[in-house]
Amino acid sequence: METKYIVVFALFGVAVLVVLFKDHLARLLKTKRPERIVLFADSIRLTWGDHFWEGKAVLPSWTGFQKRLGPYASVSGAEPSSGEVQLSVSSPDAHIPASPSEAQVKGFRHVRDNSDEMRDLVLKAILDVYPKWRESYKEFLGEELEERMPALHGPSDLKTLIGLSTVHVLSVERDGLAYVGFEFGCEWEEEHGLGVMSHGNRIIDVGSAEEAFSARIANKDKSNG
């Protein structure tokens, strides 16, 4: 008889502990994680997301292109861009949200302070590979080729076809300057997008959106000296 009561009380105790634990867990889940915030490149407010520092900036040189601030660089408005872009800054320490390095600040400032020149370099890099891409997309786009990937006569022709979505400031640096990538949404490749990697005034690579944030590409260029 005593054993029976002991078992009952033991089960009751376990049940109480389970209820208390569930209640405590629920409170923890409802508690909002405190924001981690840093100021970047003078006055840009960055908040730590799941993997990167995130914020917004304005690069007036990209005004008039498509507005591509939606998910996966999708079109986010019928009106042209005002130059607003999303900013993604990698942590210098892959394991913790460390504050951006001085090389990252310098890398972004170079893009911002030389916005017109960087825009022209990026657009030239895209134009250089565009004819080859257009040829390879002919069969895929079919009757939509002329609408989504028409023949181009100059940089301004790209305004209705692409839009700068995100500027990626990588943690990879060379000579005190971080690598910076430009991620675009584009009419001809909705799934994989368009990306350009740069270092200072050098264009490193042009391809899909991944090229804009690939540490592998940046490290490869760095190792080549």
Summary of the structure (lengths in Angstrom):
residues: 225
radius of gyration: 24.5
end to end distance: 82.4
largest distance: 94.5
contacts: 650
relative contact order: 0.13
helix: 44%
strand: 25%
